[in-house]
Structure formats: structure tokens, C-alpha cells
């Protein structure tokens, strides 16, 4: 199958150059012209896709060659871009920066090559004039397989400054597709783990995206950018499909027996009982809201394809789990920011604890791990795990090569997955009697907890790389 979707990759020489402003503004500007825009983000980042979704009205999706493998970049891209007029891919860090010690793996450059997509380089020109030519020339010539189709100059001080920059770039032969002045209204506030997510900012996020769109519309040549996108090469792969990949993946091993060798206990049914439908879909509750914003769209799609009914709830507002919950997924986010509110929601904390104690499957990543602990910064949490969590000055960040240590709700021991850690918290102890993962790289250690049906750890994983974990989780819902 040969497929062609007009597409651009928005890259930069380094972080902080303005990629998110330009990519989000371009998405919103094109959407305002009536185009169906498919938003994508290179790398594991969860926050930028939230702004992309706000700009386009479609789910922001990640393209990560480390988490999912290079072979899935094209299929996942086509899955997200299905039915769209154009796609915009925001890069990560610098254009050629990838996973540490892995060459180009997971870099924006690698994704651009895999997608056969032209690159637009966003350059922070605030402290340079003629030197911009040397910088752009270096990025253009470094890898001949990366096609840099144009430059957008950001943070340009004045008309005179713009003239100097354009004159310098004439010798490089790369067209200037946009010039943006400094604009404080497009700035998005940051804190300890990056930008503040859309879900926390409400109307202020809407205003910021509108300002980005206005700035890009005024300062960039949208017709030239669309023309460049239409010159992307065809892709000779099919779009990823959750149902198809589950059908082709190996069947999951039978669920492990519960504590003491017995089968897991009966499921907890909070609220009014739902009519018993043994052959009906199992209900998987997925945490959302401002405190739990980190989730890959493909996870819910895989759960649905595996036969689950996915219901989103907000731990800051809902006082109990959704009626008839059979399994629970609590992804990443910022529980440390909302620790007081989460702790004050006694009803939901008890509901989560009862579900976990019943043996029902519970998958928790990072923020979810903290929420299941006994306490967070001294405030009571769900108490599912005999562990304590607290904020730390140390940032833990990076890709991980991991293997499942214990049979759990997501994977059997020996299952190898790649993941990503990103947090400024510490959980003590860091692993239970049955750890979740053994880290193979960059350091060897065990981490996380497997207890009853609970699988909790700091590791963020992308289930598209190992779709059987979703099917195993739903099977656990049926047998718990």
C-alpha cells in the first residue's frame, strides 16, 4: 500500500527555540482555514499533544521510535492522520538529538526520514545575525537524507534585525518561510516537569493557542508551508489498527492465581449494581482530569479493541469509581500539585482501595503509582501499596530498557518493553516483594510493585509496542 498525506516536521537546533509555539500555532492556523489537521509529537512527551489537540480538535499523538520501534512510526502516523488534509509533526529537543548513546534513534531527524517528510527549522535568532547562516548550513548539511525545506526565524527584534538575518541566509539556499517577533501572549507557563498542561489552564490555554495561531498566520507564509507539505514522499505501509494488531498478537497466558494460590477474589461493584452480563464488555475506568493528564490515545483504543468499555473519571471530582468498574488504569500526571484535593476525596480513595484489594486489575504509571501509595508528602492517599511518596529535588528523566520481573495484570515475567521515566518524586521503598520491572539500561535495578491485580511503577510505556498487554489486562477483568 502506498499512501501520501501532506506533512511537515517542525524542528529546531535545540530546546527552547519555539517549536511548540510554531507547531501549535501552525496547526491552529491551518485548522481555522477549514483543513483537517492531524497533530503529532516526536518523543514521549504528553503535555505538548494536549495543546495540539486544542488547536486541531483531534487527539494529539506521539511518534516515538524508541518506545515503539522505528517500524511503527509510519503506521502510527497514518493511523492518526486518517481522513486528514495535512499533518504537522512537532519535533523533540534538537533536530539530531536522540536517545542517549543510541545514535539517531528517537531523534526528530530519524522520524522525519521514516516519514519522508520535509523539515522546517525554527531558529531562535534573538542573539545572532550573520551567524544564523552558519547554524542553518550546519543543520542542512549534517545528514543529506534529512530534507530541510525552510526556516522560520523566531524572536526577531526589529525590521533591521530581520534584514540582516535574511541577507545572511541568502547564501545558504534555504527559504525563510516565516519571521516571528517576540510575543509574550503566546508564552505558556512552566514548572518542575515542563509546560503546564491544557487541562489545568482552561480558557487561558484556549487564549494562548489562539495567540499562537494569530502570530503564525501573520508571520509565516502558510501557502508555502502547505506547498512544502504536499511535496512529502509517499509511505509504503498501512495505518496501524488496534483491532488488527490484537488479532495478530499472541494470546495472553492465563491470569496468575491470586494470593495463596487461590483465584482472585470477587470484583468490587461500587454504587448501584449493574445488571450481570457475563458475556458483555468489561468496564475499565481510566483516570483523567487535571491531576492525571498523561495518556497515549492508543491505550484506550487497544482496551476497546480487546473488548472493554472505557469510561473516563476525574479523581478530583468523582467520589467513587464509575458504576460497575472491572478494571482501573491510572496514568501519569501531577498528583503532587493536587495532593490536598486528592487526599480530601475520601470516598474515591476508599473505592480504589476496595477495588484493588478485590484482586481486580489495576495498572498505574508514575502519577498512578503515587496515588496508590500510603501517602504523598505526608497526605493520605489510597493506601493500596505499603510505600510512601514525596517530592524530590532530583529530576529522574530518560528512556529505559526494561523486562517484567513478576507475572502481573499487564505482562508475564520476561516480557521486554521499553519505557520512559520523568518525575521529581521518590517512592520508598522503590520496589515491592514482587517488583514490576527490572531495568536493563542505563542502570540495572528493580522497580515497582505487583500485588494482587495491581501493576504499579514509575515506567511510562506505549502499549502499541506490545499490544498484548491490553488484551491481558481485559482478560484479567473477565476472570477477577
C-alpha positions, 0 to 999 in steps of 0.5 A: 500500500502506498499512501501520501498525506501532506506533512511537515516536521517542525524542528529546531537546533535545540530546546527552547527555540519555539517549536511548540509555539510554531507547531501549535500555532501552525496547526491552529492556523491551518485548522481555522482555514477549514483543513483537517489537521492531524497533530503529532509529537516526536518523543514521549512527551504528553503535555505538548499533544494536549495543546495540539489537540486544542488547536486541531480538535483531534487527539494529539499523538506521539511518534516515538521510535524508541518506545515503539520501534522505528517500524511503527512510526509510519503506521502510527502516523497514518493511523492518526492522520486518517481522513486528514488534509495535512499533518504537522509533526512537532519535533523533540529537543534538537533536530539530531538529538536522540536517545542517549548513546543510541545514535539517531534513534528517537531523534526528530531527524530519524522520524522525519526520514521514516516519514519522508517528510520535509523539515522546517527549522525554527531558529531562535535568532534573538542573539545572532545575525550573520551567524544564523547562516552558519547554524542553518548550513550546519543543520542542512548539511549534517545528514543529506537524507534529512530534507530541510525545506525552510526556516522560520526565524523566531524572536526577531527584534526589529525590521533591521534585525530581520534584514540582516538575518535574511541577507545572511541566509541568502547564501545558504539556499534555504527559504525563510518561510516565516519571521516571528517577533517576540510575543509574550501572549503566546508564552505558556507557563512552566514548572518542575516537569515542563509546560503546564498542561491544557487541562489545568489552564482552561480558557487561558490555554484556549487564549494562548493557542489562539495567540499562537495561531494569530502570530503564525498566520501573520508571520509565516507564509502558510501557502508555502508551508502547505506547498512544502507539505504536499511535496512529502514522499509517499509511505509504503505501509498501512495505518496501524489498527488496534483491532488488527494488531490484537488479532495478530498478537499472541494470546495472553497466558492465563491470569496468575492465581491470586494470593495463596494460590487461590483465584482472585477474589470477587470484583468490587461493584461500587454504587448501584449494581449493574445488571450481570452480563457475563458475556458483555464488555468489561468496564475499565475506568481510566483516570483523567482530569487535571491531576492525571493528564498523561495518556497515549490515545492508543491505550484506550483504543487497544482496551476497546479493541480487546473488548472493554468499555472505557469510561473516563473519571476525574479523581478530583471530582468523582467520589467513587469509581464509575458504576460497575468498574472491572478494571482501573488504569491510572496514568501519569500526571501531577498528583503532587500539585493536587495532593490536598484535593486528592487526599480530601476525596475520601470516598474515591480513595476508599473505592480504589482501595476496595477495588484493588484489594478485590484482586481486580486489575489495576495498572498505574504509571508514575502519577498512578503509582503515587496515588496508590501509595500510603501517602504523598508528602505526608497526605493520605492517599489510597493506601493500596501499596505499603510505600510512601511518596514525596517530592524530590529535588532530583529530576529522574528523566530518560528512556529505559530498557526494561523486562517484567520481573513478576507475572502481573495484570499487564505482562508475564515475567520476561516480557521486554518493553521499553519505557520512559521515566520523568518525575521529581518524586521518590517512592520508598521503598522503590520496589515491592516483594514482587517488583514490576520491572527490572531495568536493563539500561542505563542502570540495572535495578528493580522497580515497582510493585505487583500485588494482587491485580495491581501493576504499579511503577514509575515506567511510562510505556506505549502499549502499541509496542506490545499490544498484548498487554491490553488484551491481558489486562481485559482478560484479567477483568473477565476472570477477577 
